[in-house]
Amino acid sequence: MTEITHLSSDLIELILSFLPIPTLIRASTVCKLWYSIISSPYFSSVTLSLHNQPWFFLHGIHNISPKNNQSFAYDPISNLWLHLPTFPHQQQSNSSFIGTNGFFFITAPKFCFTRILNPIWRATAPLHFPRVNPLLGVFDDGSRQSKFIVVGGVRFIGNLVDIEDQLHVEIYDPRFDSWELGLPLPADFRSGNSSSSLSSALFGGKFYVFGIYSCFVSSFDLRERVWSEVQTLRPPGVVFSFLIACRKGLVLAGICNTRLGSSFNLWKVNERTMEFSEIATMPQDLLYSLFDSDWDDKFASLKCVGFGDLIYIFNEEYHKVYPACVCEINSDSGKCSWRRVPQLPLPVNKFHKVISFCSTVSLHNILGERQHHGRLQAY
């Protein structure tokens, strides 16, 4: 058998491309040749196409002692958690720290952003309406440059907030460091315009806003800059639900009460008509494994995020150390498979607020993070 050191660099590159990202991080430290292969932009693009399942990010914030903040990332291919560093910005602005679509954001008092695994913070020009706890999305309008859309939230003036103000949509273009104003959320959402009562999804050139409890839904056309008519998207028996943009379309995920009891269901949503059809139900034993009590409102702590073919459901209460499960939707057949996500690597602190989102991950960003900070630890 030929030793791997005697193989050509092309063959070594091919072998390495089959490894999951956490293993590649360790492999990049073996020798200079392996590091040069793994850190190359071409290899990063190859691994992104092979390992394109979105990671699950979980960020715990401790309001009293920021040193207890913790950040984790779950790689579904290797079935491993990574322990991420917490950033000074995260510790200073807990109430306005948000993550989505591959970026971290701070919305007040200044709007700042950074890529999730390459924490170089950049402040933008001031928002027209400074705000906390808004909905945020990242999109590409064809210019190959990520733009940010900020919707809703609570107005931030000095150290005070104004919950009555209906804030306009703002879209940031990093090429010009400028914010474009758009129409505010429709009046139907005024009583709950922050991310605590709304979910959002980017799909087909539209930014969808959905009421977790009200079930109101409307979409903002990113080209025309207008809102659609507000509709109600409420399957029978739904208590609360989240709207998620998957690879093939919109999916609604939430708790449903029927005569047979409570269940967690998924519905496929037609984005043109807003009609829905059920596609899957979480196995009952898996659902109840996320809790350790028989409280009537125990399901209220469930949160749901998703991207691509994966939907993650987790309990944001500490009782079972933030347990989670994942549903994978087969792009071809539409069939769903469920599994439990491994427990977070201990020790895990008790948090006042948990932030979660999904994002695909670039190997290049991870290696850049490790090279500059040396703090990414694989468990």
C-alpha positions, 0 to 999 in steps of 0.5 A: 500500500502506497503511503499518502505522502507519496501520492500526487497533490491532486489525489491528496486533494480528492481524498481530503475533499470527502472529509467533513469540515471539522476533520479538515480543520485538524488535517490542515495542521498536519503539514504545509502541503495539506494546509495549502491544499485545504486553504485554497479558494478552489478547495473551499468552493469544492467542499462547499458544494459537497458539504452544503448542508446548513449548520445550526448556530446557537448563541447563549446570552447572559444579561448579568455576567457577559463572561458566561456568554457561549456560542456553539455551531453544529455540523450535521455532516460530522454530527459534531458541535463546535465551540465558538469564541464569544466576541467583545461586541456580543458582550457589550450589546446583548439586547441587539445581537442577532445572527442570520444568513452567515452574519452576526449583527448588532443593531443598536446603538450602532449597526455593525456586522461581521461574518460568523467565522471571521469576526472582523466587525464593520460599522455602517452608516447610521440607520434612519431608524435605530432599533433593537430586536428587528428581523434581518435578512441577507440577500444578493440582488445580482451584484454579487454583493450581500445586502441587508434588509432590516424590518420592524423591531423596536425604535431605539432612542438613546437608552430608551425604546418606543414600542409604538413607532412603526419602523420603515424597512431599511436596505443596506448596500455595502458598496456605498455604505448607504441605507435605502428606505422602504415602506414599513410593515403593514399595520396588521403587524404593529402590535408585535413587530419584533423578532420575538413575535415574528419569523421571516424567510427569504425566498424567490426574491421576497422577504416574508414576514410571518406572525408566530402567533397571529399567523399573518403573512406578507412579503416584501418584494426586494425588486419592487420594494412593496409589500403584498396583501396581508393573508392568514396562514393558519392550519387547523389546530395550530398554536404557534408556528414558524415560516422557513425558506427551504431549498424547494420552497416555503415550509411552515413548522409548528405545534398543533393541537388535535383531539389526539393530543399535541404534535409538531407538524410541517406544512408545505406552503405555495408561495403564490397562493399561500395554500398549505399541505401537511408533509410530516409529523415529528415522532412523538417520542422525539418531541417529548424528549425535548422536555422534562415536565408535564406543564400545559405550556411546555411547548412554548419554549420551542423554537425552529430555524431552517435552511436548505433541506434541514429544519432544526427544532430546539428547546430554548429553556435550560432544563435539558441543556437546550436539546435539539432535533433536526428534520431532513427533507429529501429534495427529490422525494419530499420525504422527511427523516428525523433525528436527535442532535447530540447534546451540547459540549459541557459545560453549558451555562444557563442563559437569559436569551438564546439566539439561533439560526442556520447558515452554510459554512465556508471552509475558507472563513473557518481557516481564516478565523483560526489563523487570526484568532486560534480559538476555534475548538472542535469537540 
